[in-house]
Amino acid sequence: MLDQTTIVLLLYVILAGTYLLVVPLALYFYLKNRWYVASSFERAFMYFLVFFFFPGMFALAPFLNFRPKRREIEA
């Protein structure tokens, strides 16, 4: 079976992956959907979450693009 060291190492990898990848990715999509309709308390909570998960947000930032789509203006 698995010895104790392997279990602890696996637990650290799972927790680090959750902290650096899973939660920040979910937070990005949450912010994208709620940014313009959030109340002041919710916005303060969003700022806290961005600060708390900053390393993961910073790691994922180069790969995500949430800029608005280009408008088509008919002339």
C-alpha positions in Angstrom: 0.0 0.0 0.0 1.0 3.6 0.4 3.3 4.6 3.2 2.7 7.7 5.3 5.3 9.9 3.5 3.6 9.3 0.1 0.2 10.1 1.6 1.4 13.3 3.1 3.2 14.3 -0.2 0.0 13.5 -2.2 -2.1 15.6 0.2 0.3 18.6 -0.2 0.1 18.3 -4.0 -3.7 18.2 -3.9 -3.9 21.2 -1.6 -1.4 23.2 -3.6 -3.2 22.4 -6.8 -6.5 23.4 -5.3 -5.0 26.7 -4.0 -3.0 27.6 -7.1 -5.3 26.3 -9.9 -8.8 25.2 -9.1 -10.0 28.0 -6.8 -8.5 30.9 -8.8 -10.0 29.5 -12.0 -13.4 29.3 -10.4 -12.8 32.8 -8.9 -12.0 34.2 -12.4 -15.3 33.0 -13.8 -17.2 34.2 -10.7 -15.7 37.7 -11.0 -16.5 37.7 -14.7 -20.2 37.0 -14.1 -20.8 39.2 -11.0 -18.4 42.2 -11.4 -21.0 44.7 -12.7 -23.9 43.6 -10.5 -22.3 43.0 -7.2 -23.3 44.8 -4.0 -20.7 46.7 -2.0 -20.3 43.9 0.6 -20.0 41.3 -2.2 -17.4 43.5 -4.0 -15.4 43.8 -0.7 -15.5 40.0 -0.5 -14.3 39.7 -4.1 -11.3 41.9 -3.3 -10.5 39.7 -0.3 -10.7 36.6 -2.4 -8.4 38.1 -5.1 -5.9 39.1 -2.4 -6.1 35.7 -0.7 -5.7 33.7 -3.9 -3.2 36.1 -5.5 -0.5 33.6 -6.4 -2.9 31.4 -8.3 -4.6 34.4 -10.0 -1.2 35.7 -11.0 -0.2 32.3 -12.4 -3.4 32.0 -14.5 -3.6 35.6 -15.7 -1.4 35.2 -18.9 -3.7 32.4 -20.1 -7.1 34.0 -19.6 -8.6 36.7 -21.7 -11.9 38.3 -20.6 -11.7 41.5 -22.7 -15.0 42.4 -24.3 -15.6 41.3 -27.8 -15.0 43.9 -30.6 -18.2 45.7 -31.6 -19.5 45.6 -35.1 -20.6 49.1 -36.1 -22.7 49.2 -39.2 -22.1 52.2 -41.4 
